[in-house]
Amino acid sequence: MGRSLHPGAWWLWALALGTAATRTTNPLLLALLVAVSAYVVATRRPDTPWSRSYGAFVKLALAVLLIRLLFATLLGSPIPGTHTLFTLPEVALPAWAQGIRLGGEVTAEALTFALYDGLKLATLLICVGAANALANPSRLLKSLPGALYETGVAVVVALTFAPNLIADVQRLRAARRLRGRPDKGVRGLLQVGLPVLEGALERSVSLAAAMDARGYGRTAQVPAAVRRTTAALTLGGLLGVCAGTYGLLTAEGGTYGVPVLLAGVTAALAGLKLGGRRCLRTRYRPDRWDVRAWLVVASGVAVAALVTLASVRDPAALHPGVVPLVAPTLPVWPAAAVLLGLLPAFAAPDPEEPS
């Protein structure tokens, strides 16, 4: 474990790449972001069950992209266009449904706009999938601050029991097949589900007894004023983070987005720090935040910052127009900034072998 990278560094790197994806609709830059995340995953993903989730996120991203294109085809688009690709039969809707269209002309401009919009969301999902494939979830939850200790324990227990439930279902279905009994359909599901739920309940009771015997759930006594201050800071900080994030994602909130986001993050961190006083616990072999973790995070932050700067200085290059329809071009220095995200493929340690 000493050679592993801190899981929080992987998440910060991936979220920074996702932030860069939200600042552009250029399909070439978005494809480059996907390629960067895929290369890092291919070179630094450990051979563990949870690391195989990257493929599932890629499939989810493709499904989101197809659904976005399907909606633009069936429901139309507010984007005007002159290049009609084909015409679908249009369904007449009542007067109260004005503004909604089913069928009709499908233009190249509308599909291109939907493609750019869906590709942005798909790239964000793939970046999140990269974090899931690279960061050990149990180690990440163990690194949570003390204020989130109970939540971390609950999620760790859930992550532990989910594979056991799947293994129980597979074992019971195999046993029923060997006995010549049906294991599919509603009847098979009911007859397999009852033993699975019974086994899960027994394990839950055993785990609760073991955790109670080891002192889980103990909290320290803190003054009422500290509890109220903690709640106010945490709630106010989360509201500030939401408002600041909304400001960053909208053109109107560009002036107040960053200050409000920074103030919200500061207040939330202060609330979590105060809330940690209630938790009495120690960490066995805590993950260390070393130089390599800083390099990984710095590479992601550099990508997000430079792409955001490029979106302000040259918005036409990062947001190619669809009316009139023009072919997107790859801007040179934003593309070079995205390539900085490849640094973890060389700076991060080699993936550990599963124990």
TORKOL-4160 file (C-alpha; in steps of 0.2 Angstrom, whole numbers, padded with zeros to 4 digits, m for minus):
355
<pt num="1" X="0000" Y="0000" Z="0000"/>
<pt num="2" X="0015" Y="0012" Z="0003"/>
<pt num="3" X="0018" Y="0012" Z="m0016"/>
<pt num="4" X="0001" Y="0016" Z="m0021"/>
<pt num="5" X="m0005" Y="0034" Z="m0026"/>
<pt num="6" X="m0018" Y="0042" Z="m0014"/>
<pt num="7" X="m0035" Y="0039" Z="m0021"/>
<pt num="8" X="m0040" Y="0057" Z="m0019"/>
<pt num="9" X="m0027" Y="0062" Z="m0031"/>
<pt num="10" X="m0035" Y="0051" Z="m0045"/>
<pt num="11" X="m0052" Y="0059" Z="m0041"/>
<pt num="12" X="m0046" Y="0077" Z="m0042"/>
<pt num="13" X="m0037" Y="0073" Z="m0058"/>
<pt num="14" X="m0052" Y="0065" Z="m0066"/>
<pt num="15" X="m0064" Y="0079" Z="m0060"/>
<pt num="16" X="m0052" Y="0092" Z="m0067"/>
<pt num="17" X="m0052" Y="0084" Z="m0084"/>
<pt num="18" X="m0071" Y="0084" Z="m0082"/>
<pt num="19" X="m0071" Y="0102" Z="m0078"/>
<pt num="20" X="m0061" Y="0105" Z="m0094"/>
<pt num="21" X="m0074" Y="0095" Z="m0104"/>
<pt num="22" X="m0088" Y="0107" Z="m0098"/>
<pt num="23" X="m0079" Y="0122" Z="m0105"/>
<pt num="24" X="m0079" Y="0116" Z="m0123"/>
<pt num="25" X="m0090" Y="0108" Z="m0136"/>
<pt num="26" X="m0076" Y="0106" Z="m0149"/>
<pt num="27" X="m0078" Y="0087" Z="m0153"/>
<pt num="28" X="m0059" Y="0086" Z="m0157"/>
<pt num="29" X="m0054" Y="0093" Z="m0140"/>
<pt num="30" X="m0067" Y="0081" Z="m0131"/>
<pt num="31" X="m0061" Y="0066" Z="m0141"/>
<pt num="32" X="m0043" Y="0071" Z="m0135"/>
<pt num="33" X="m0049" Y="0072" Z="m0117"/>
<pt num="34" X="m0056" Y="0054" Z="m0119"/>
<pt num="35" X="m0040" Y="0048" Z="m0127"/>
<pt num="36" X="m0030" Y="0055" Z="m0112"/>
<pt num="37" X="m0041" Y="0047" Z="m0099"/>
<pt num="38" X="m0041" Y="0031" Z="m0108"/>
<pt num="39" X="m0022" Y="0030" Z="m0110"/>
<pt num="40" X="m0019" Y="0034" Z="m0091"/>
<pt num="41" X="m0032" Y="0021" Z="m0087"/>
<pt num="42" X="m0024" Y="0008" Z="m0098"/>
<pt num="43" X="m0007" Y="0011" Z="m0091"/>
<pt num="44" X="m0011" Y="0013" Z="m0072"/>
<pt num="45" X="m0027" Y="0003" Z="m0069"/>
<pt num="46" X="m0024" Y="m0011" Z="m0057"/>
<pt num="47" X="m0031" Y="m0029" Z="m0060"/>
<pt num="48" X="m0045" Y="m0028" Z="m0048"/>
<pt num="49" X="m0064" Y="m0031" Z="m0049"/>
<pt num="50" X="m0068" Y="m0013" Z="m0046"/>
<pt num="51" X="m0056" Y="m0007" Z="m0059"/>
<pt num="52" X="m0066" Y="m0015" Z="m0073"/>
<pt num="53" X="m0079" Y="m0001" Z="m0072"/>
<pt num="54" X="m0072" Y="0010" Z="m0085"/>
<pt num="55" X="m0080" Y="m0001" Z="m0099"/>
<pt num="56" X="m0097" Y="0001" Z="m0091"/>
<pt num="57" X="m0095" Y="0020" Z="m0090"/>
<pt num="58" X="m0089" Y="0021" Z="m0108"/>
<pt num="59" X="m0105" Y="0011" Z="m0113"/>
<pt num="60" X="m0116" Y="0023" Z="m0102"/>
<pt num="61" X="m0108" Y="0038" Z="m0111"/>
<pt num="62" X="m0112" Y="0030" Z="m0128"/>
<pt num="63" X="m0130" Y="0027" Z="m0123"/>
<pt num="64" X="m0131" Y="0045" Z="m0117"/>
<pt num="65" X="m0125" Y="0051" Z="m0134"/>
<pt num="66" X="m0137" Y="0040" Z="m0143"/>
<pt num="67" X="m0151" Y="0046" Z="m0133"/>
<pt num="68" X="m0147" Y="0064" Z="m0135"/>
<pt num="69" X="m0147" Y="0061" Z="m0154"/>
<pt num="70" X="m0163" Y="0052" Z="m0153"/>
<pt num="71" X="m0172" Y="0066" Z="m0144"/>
<pt num="72" X="m0165" Y="0079" Z="m0156"/>
<pt num="73" X="m0172" Y="0068" Z="m0170"/>
<pt num="74" X="m0189" Y="0064" Z="m0163"/>
<pt num="75" X="m0193" Y="0080" Z="m0153"/>
<pt num="76" X="m0184" Y="0093" Z="m0164"/>
<pt num="77" X="m0172" Y="0106" Z="m0159"/>
<pt num="78" X="m0173" Y="0125" Z="m0156"/>
<pt num="79" X="m0158" Y="0127" Z="m0168"/>
<pt num="80" X="m0163" Y="0133" Z="m0185"/>
<pt num="81" X="m0156" Y="0124" Z="m0200"/>
<pt num="82" X="m0156" Y="0125" Z="m0219"/>
<pt num="83" X="m0148" Y="0108" Z="m0223"/>
<pt num="84" X="m0163" Y="0095" Z="m0221"/>
<pt num="85" X="m0157" Y="0077" Z="m0220"/>
<pt num="86" X="m0174" Y="0069" Z="m0219"/>
<pt num="87" X="m0192" Y="0072" Z="m0214"/>
<pt num="88" X="m0201" Y="0061" Z="m0201"/>
<pt num="89" X="m0220" Y="0060" Z="m0201"/>
<pt num="90" X="m0226" Y="0074" Z="m0189"/>
<pt num="91" X="m0239" Y="0071" Z="m0175"/>
<pt num="92" X="m0252" Y="0084" Z="m0173"/>
<pt num="93" X="m0252" Y="0089" Z="m0154"/>
<pt num="94" X="m0266" Y="0099" Z="m0145"/>
<pt num="95" X="m0265" Y="0118" Z="m0142"/>
<pt num="96" X="m0259" Y="0116" Z="m0124"/>
<pt num="97" X="m0243" Y="0107" Z="m0130"/>
<pt num="98" X="m0237" Y="0121" Z="m0141"/>
<pt num="99" X="m0219" Y="0123" Z="m0143"/>
<pt num="100" X="m0217" Y="0104" Z="m0143"/>
<pt num="101" X="m0215" Y="0095" Z="m0159"/>
<pt num="102" X="m0215" Y="0076" Z="m0163"/>
<pt num="103" X="m0207" Y="0072" Z="m0180"/>
<pt num="104" X="m0205" Y="0084" Z="m0194"/>
<pt num="105" X="m0189" Y="0090" Z="m0203"/>
<pt num="106" X="m0172" Y="0084" Z="m0196"/>
<pt num="107" X="m0158" Y="0096" Z="m0201"/>
<pt num="108" X="m0139" Y="0094" Z="m0200"/>
<pt num="109" X="m0137" Y="0109" Z="m0189"/>
<pt num="110" X="m0149" Y="0102" Z="m0176"/>
<pt num="111" X="m0140" Y="0085" Z="m0176"/>
<pt num="112" X="m0123" Y="0093" Z="m0175"/>
<pt num="113" X="m0128" Y="0103" Z="m0160"/>
<pt num="114" X="m0135" Y="0088" Z="m0152"/>
<pt num="115" X="m0119" Y="0078" Z="m0156"/>
<pt num="116" X="m0108" Y="0092" Z="m0148"/>
<pt num="117" X="m0120" Y="0093" Z="m0133"/>
<pt num="118" X="m0121" Y="0075" Z="m0130"/>
<pt num="119" X="m0102" Y="0072" Z="m0133"/>
<pt num="120" X="m0098" Y="0085" Z="m0119"/>
<pt num="121" X="m0109" Y="0075" Z="m0106"/>
<pt num="122" X="m0102" Y="0058" Z="m0112"/>
<pt num="123" X="m0084" Y="0065" Z="m0110"/>
<pt num="124" X="m0088" Y="0070" Z="m0092"/>
<pt num="125" X="m0095" Y="0052" Z="m0088"/>
<pt num="126" X="m0079" Y="0044" Z="m0095"/>
<pt num="127" X="m0068" Y="0055" Z="m0084"/>
<pt num="128" X="m0079" Y="0050" Z="m0069"/>
<pt num="129" X="m0077" Y="0032" Z="m0075"/>
<pt num="130" X="m0058" Y="0034" Z="m0076"/>
<pt num="131" X="m0058" Y="0040" Z="m0057"/>
<pt num="132" X="m0068" Y="0024" Z="m0053"/>
<pt num="133" X="m0056" Y="0013" Z="m0062"/>
<pt num="134" X="m0040" Y="0020" Z="m0054"/>
<pt num="135" X="m0045" Y="0024" Z="m0036"/>
<pt num="136" X="m0048" Y="0011" Z="m0024"/>
<pt num="137" X="m0065" Y="0015" Z="m0017"/>
<pt num="138" X="m0063" Y="0007" Z="0000"/>
<pt num="139" X="m0046" Y="0017" Z="0003"/>
<pt num="140" X="m0054" Y="0033" Z="m0003"/>
<pt num="141" X="m0068" Y="0031" Z="0010"/>
<pt num="142" X="m0056" Y="0027" Z="0023"/>
<pt num="143" X="m0047" Y="0044" Z="0019"/>
<pt num="144" X="m0063" Y="0054" Z="0022"/>
<pt num="145" X="m0063" Y="0067" Z="0036"/>
<pt num="146" X="m0069" Y="0062" Z="0053"/>
<pt num="147" X="m0086" Y="0072" Z="0050"/>
<pt num="148" X="m0090" Y="0059" Z="0036"/>
<pt num="149" X="m0085" Y="0044" Z="0046"/>
<pt num="150" X="m0102" Y="0036" Z="0048"/>
<pt num="151" X="m0106" Y="0039" Z="0030"/>
<pt num="152" X="m0090" Y="0031" Z="0025"/>
<pt num="153" X="m0093" Y="0016" Z="0036"/>
<pt num="154" X="m0110" Y="0013" Z="0028"/>
<pt num="155" X="m0104" Y="0015" Z="0010"/>
<pt num="156" X="m0089" Y="0003" Z="0014"/>
<pt num="157" X="m0101" Y="m0010" Z="0021"/>
<pt num="158" X="m0112" Y="m0008" Z="0006"/>
<pt num="159" X="m0098" Y="m0010" Z="m0006"/>
<pt num="160" X="m0092" Y="m0026" Z="0003"/>
<pt num="161" X="m0109" Y="m0034" Z="0003"/>
<pt num="162" X="m0114" Y="m0030" Z="m0015"/>
<pt num="163" X="m0101" Y="m0043" Z="m0023"/>
<pt num="164" X="m0107" Y="m0055" Z="m0010"/>
<pt num="165" X="m0125" Y="m0054" Z="m0015"/>
<pt num="166" X="m0120" Y="m0056" Z="m0033"/>
<pt num="167" X="m0110" Y="m0072" Z="m0029"/>
<pt num="168" X="m0124" Y="m0078" Z="m0019"/>
<pt num="169" X="m0136" Y="m0076" Z="m0033"/>
<pt num="170" X="m0124" Y="m0085" Z="m0045"/>
<pt num="171" X="m0121" Y="m0099" Z="m0033"/>
<pt num="172" X="m0140" Y="m0102" Z="m0030"/>
<pt num="173" X="m0144" Y="m0102" Z="m0048"/>
<pt num="174" X="m0130" Y="m0114" Z="m0052"/>
<pt num="175" X="m0137" Y="m0126" Z="m0038"/>
<pt num="176" X="m0155" Y="m0125" Z="m0045"/>
<pt num="177" X="m0148" Y="m0129" Z="m0063"/>
<pt num="178" X="m0139" Y="m0144" Z="m0056"/>
<pt num="179" X="m0155" Y="m0150" Z="m0048"/>
<pt num="180" X="m0165" Y="m0148" Z="m0064"/>
<pt num="181" X="m0175" Y="m0133" Z="m0057"/>
<pt num="182" X="m0179" Y="m0117" Z="m0066"/>
<pt num="183" X="m0168" Y="m0102" Z="m0062"/>
<pt num="184" X="m0175" Y="m0089" Z="m0074"/>
<pt num="185" X="m0191" Y="m0080" Z="m0075"/>
<pt num="186" X="m0202" Y="m0073" Z="m0061"/>
<pt num="187" X="m0203" Y="m0090" Z="m0052"/>
<pt num="188" X="m0185" Y="m0093" Z="m0052"/>
<pt num="189" X="m0181" Y="m0075" Z="m0046"/>
<pt num="190" X="m0193" Y="m0077" Z="m0031"/>
<pt num="191" X="m0186" Y="m0094" Z="m0026"/>
<pt num="192" X="m0168" Y="m0088" Z="m0028"/>
<pt num="193" X="m0171" Y="m0071" Z="m0020"/>
<pt num="194" X="m0178" Y="m0077" Z="m0003"/>
<pt num="195" X="m0162" Y="m0087" Z="0002"/>
<pt num="196" X="m0151" Y="m0072" Z="m0004"/>
<pt num="197" X="m0161" Y="m0060" Z="0007"/>
<pt num="198" X="m0160" Y="m0072" Z="0021"/>
<pt num="199" X="m0141" Y="m0073" Z="0020"/>
<pt num="200" X="m0139" Y="m0055" Z="0018"/>
<pt num="201" X="m0149" Y="m0052" Z="0034"/>
<pt num="202" X="m0139" Y="m0064" Z="0043"/>
<pt num="203" X="m0123" Y="m0056" Z="0038"/>
<pt num="204" X="m0129" Y="m0039" Z="0042"/>
<pt num="205" X="m0134" Y="m0045" Z="0060"/>
<pt num="206" X="m0117" Y="m0053" Z="0062"/>
<pt num="207" X="m0108" Y="m0037" Z="0056"/>
<pt num="208" X="m0118" Y="m0026" Z="0067"/>
<pt num="209" X="m0113" Y="m0036" Z="0082"/>
<pt num="210" X="m0095" Y="m0037" Z="0077"/>
<pt num="211" X="m0095" Y="m0018" Z="0074"/>
<pt num="212" X="m0104" Y="m0014" Z="0091"/>
<pt num="213" X="m0091" Y="m0025" Z="0100"/>
<pt num="214" X="m0077" Y="m0015" Z="0092"/>
<pt num="215" X="m0084" Y="0002" Z="0098"/>
<pt num="216" X="m0090" Y="0008" Z="0081"/>
<pt num="217" X="m0102" Y="0023" Z="0083"/>
<pt num="218" X="m0094" Y="0031" Z="0098"/>
<pt num="219" X="m0094" Y="0050" Z="0097"/>
<pt num="220" X="m0086" Y="0063" Z="0108"/>
<pt num="221" X="m0095" Y="0076" Z="0118"/>
<pt num="222" X="m0094" Y="0093" Z="0110"/>
<pt num="223" X="m0102" Y="0110" Z="0116"/>
<pt num="224" X="m0119" Y="0115" Z="0108"/>
<pt num="225" X="m0111" Y="0130" Z="0100"/>
<pt num="226" X="m0098" Y="0120" Z="0091"/>
<pt num="227" X="m0112" Y="0109" Z="0084"/>
<pt num="228" X="m0122" Y="0124" Z="0078"/>
<pt num="229" X="m0107" Y="0132" Z="0070"/>
<pt num="230" X="m0103" Y="0116" Z="0062"/>
<pt num="231" X="m0120" Y="0114" Z="0054"/>
<pt num="232" X="m0120" Y="0132" Z="0048"/>
<pt num="233" X="m0103" Y="0131" Z="0040"/>
<pt num="234" X="m0107" Y="0114" Z="0032"/>
<pt num="235" X="m0124" Y="0119" Z="0025"/>
<pt num="236" X="m0118" Y="0137" Z="0020"/>
<pt num="237" X="m0103" Y="0130" Z="0012"/>
<pt num="238" X="m0113" Y="0117" Z="0002"/>
<pt num="239" X="m0125" Y="0130" Z="m0004"/>
<pt num="240" X="m0110" Y="0141" Z="m0009"/>
<pt num="241" X="m0103" Y="0127" Z="m0019"/>
<pt num="242" X="m0119" Y="0124" Z="m0028"/>
<pt num="243" X="m0121" Y="0143" Z="m0032"/>
<pt num="244" X="m0103" Y="0144" Z="m0037"/>
<pt num="245" X="m0104" Y="0129" Z="m0049"/>
<pt num="246" X="m0120" Y="0136" Z="m0057"/>
<pt num="247" X="m0111" Y="0152" Z="m0060"/>
<pt num="248" X="m0096" Y="0144" Z="m0068"/>
<pt num="249" X="m0107" Y="0134" Z="m0080"/>
<pt num="250" X="m0117" Y="0149" Z="m0085"/>
<pt num="251" X="m0112" Y="0164" Z="m0095"/>
<pt num="252" X="m0121" Y="0176" Z="m0084"/>
<pt num="253" X="m0113" Y="0170" Z="m0068"/>
<pt num="254" X="m0095" Y="0171" Z="m0074"/>
<pt num="255" X="m0091" Y="0186" Z="m0062"/>
<pt num="256" X="m0097" Y="0179" Z="m0046"/>
<pt num="257" X="m0094" Y="0160" Z="m0049"/>
<pt num="258" X="m0076" Y="0158" Z="m0044"/>
<pt num="259" X="m0077" Y="0169" Z="m0028"/>
<pt num="260" X="m0093" Y="0160" Z="m0022"/>
<pt num="261" X="m0086" Y="0143" Z="m0026"/>
<pt num="262" X="m0070" Y="0147" Z="m0016"/>
<pt num="263" X="m0080" Y="0154" Z="m0001"/>
<pt num="264" X="m0091" Y="0139" Z="m0001"/>
<pt num="265" X="m0077" Y="0126" Z="m0002"/>
<pt num="266" X="m0068" Y="0135" Z="0012"/>
<pt num="267" X="m0084" Y="0136" Z="0023"/>
<pt num="268" X="m0088" Y="0117" Z="0020"/>
<pt num="269" X="m0070" Y="0112" Z="0024"/>
<pt num="270" X="m0071" Y="0122" Z="0040"/>
<pt num="271" X="m0087" Y="0113" Z="0045"/>
<pt num="272" X="m0080" Y="0096" Z="0041"/>
<pt num="273" X="m0065" Y="0100" Z="0052"/>
<pt num="274" X="m0076" Y="0105" Z="0066"/>
<pt num="275" X="m0087" Y="0091" Z="0064"/>
<pt num="276" X="m0072" Y="0079" Z="0065"/>
<pt num="277" X="m0071" Y="0083" Z="0084"/>
<pt num="278" X="m0086" Y="0071" Z="0087"/>
<pt num="279" X="m0077" Y="0056" Z="0079"/>
<pt num="280" X="m0065" Y="0046" Z="0090"/>
<pt num="281" X="m0055" Y="0035" Z="0078"/>
<pt num="282" X="m0037" Y="0031" Z="0072"/>
<pt num="283" X="m0031" Y="0026" Z="0054"/>
<pt num="284" X="m0021" Y="0010" Z="0051"/>
<pt num="285" X="m0008" Y="0013" Z="0038"/>
<pt num="286" X="m0015" Y="0030" Z="0032"/>
<pt num="287" X="m0013" Y="0034" Z="0014"/>
<pt num="288" X="0001" Y="0047" Z="0012"/>
<pt num="289" X="m0001" Y="0062" Z="0000"/>
<pt num="290" X="0017" Y="0062" Z="m0008"/>
<pt num="291" X="0025" Y="0072" Z="m0022"/>
<pt num="292" X="0018" Y="0060" Z="m0035"/>
<pt num="293" X="0000" Y="0064" Z="m0029"/>
<pt num="294" X="0003" Y="0083" Z="m0031"/>
<pt num="295" X="0010" Y="0080" Z="m0048"/>
<pt num="296" X="m0006" Y="0070" Z="m0053"/>
<pt num="297" X="m0017" Y="0084" Z="m0046"/>
<pt num="298" X="m0007" Y="0098" Z="m0054"/>
<pt num="299" X="m0008" Y="0090" Z="m0071"/>
<pt num="300" X="m0027" Y="0089" Z="m0070"/>
<pt num="301" X="m0029" Y="0107" Z="m0063"/>
<pt num="302" X="m0017" Y="0114" Z="m0077"/>
<pt num="303" X="m0028" Y="0106" Z="m0090"/>
<pt num="304" X="m0044" Y="0113" Z="m0082"/>
<pt num="305" X="m0037" Y="0130" Z="m0080"/>
<pt num="306" X="m0029" Y="0132" Z="m0097"/>
<pt num="307" X="m0044" Y="0126" Z="m0106"/>
<pt num="308" X="m0055" Y="0138" Z="m0096"/>
<pt num="309" X="m0044" Y="0152" Z="m0101"/>
<pt num="310" X="m0044" Y="0147" Z="m0119"/>
<pt num="311" X="m0063" Y="0147" Z="m0118"/>
<pt num="312" X="m0063" Y="0165" Z="m0112"/>
<pt num="313" X="m0050" Y="0171" Z="m0124"/>
<pt num="314" X="m0055" Y="0161" Z="m0140"/>
<pt num="315" X="m0073" Y="0155" Z="m0138"/>
<pt num="316" X="m0075" Y="0152" Z="m0156"/>
<pt num="317" X="m0062" Y="0139" Z="m0157"/>
<pt num="318" X="m0068" Y="0130" Z="m0142"/>
<pt num="319" X="m0087" Y="0131" Z="m0147"/>
<pt num="320" X="m0088" Y="0129" Z="m0166"/>
<pt num="321" X="m0103" Y="0136" Z="m0173"/>
<pt num="322" X="m0117" Y="0126" Z="m0181"/>
<pt num="323" X="m0127" Y="0140" Z="m0189"/>
<pt num="324" X="m0119" Y="0142" Z="m0201"/>
<pt num="325" X="m0113" Y="0124" Z="m0201"/>
<pt num="326" X="m0093" Y="0124" Z="m0201"/>
<pt num="327" X="m0081" Y="0110" Z="m0198"/>
<pt num="328" X="m0072" Y="0111" Z="m0181"/>
<pt num="329" X="m0054" Y="0114" Z="m0180"/>
<pt num="330" X="m0041" Y="0108" Z="m0167"/>
<pt num="331" X="m0034" Y="0123" Z="m0158"/>
<pt num="332" X="m0016" Y="0121" Z="m0155"/>
<pt num="333" X="m0012" Y="0127" Z="m0138"/>
<pt num="334" X="m0028" Y="0121" Z="m0129"/>
<pt num="335" X="m0024" Y="0104" Z="m0137"/>
<pt num="336" X="m0007" Y="0105" Z="m0130"/>
<pt num="337" X="m0014" Y="0109" Z="m0113"/>
<pt num="338" X="m0025" Y="0094" Z="m0113"/>
<pt num="339" X="m0010" Y="0083" Z="m0116"/>
<pt num="340" X="m0003" Y="0088" Z="m0099"/>
<pt num="341" X="m0016" Y="0076" Z="m0092"/>
<pt num="342" X="m0005" Y="0062" Z="m0098"/>
<pt num="343" X="0007" Y="0066" Z="m0084"/>
<pt num="344" X="0000" Y="0053" Z="m0072"/>
<pt num="345" X="0004" Y="0039" Z="m0085"/>
<pt num="346" X="0022" Y="0043" Z="m0081"/>
<pt num="347" X="0022" Y="0051" Z="m0064"/>
<pt num="348" X="0011" Y="0039" Z="m0055"/>
<pt num="349" X="0017" Y="0022" Z="m0048"/>
<pt num="350" X="0014" Y="0006" Z="m0056"/>
<pt num="351" X="m0002" Y="m0002" Z="m0052"/>
<pt num="352" X="m0001" Y="m0015" Z="m0037"/>
<pt num="353" X="m0004" Y="m0033" Z="m0040"/>
<pt num="354" X="m0020" Y="m0039" Z="m0031"/>
<pt num="355" X="m0017" Y="m0047" Z="m0014"/>
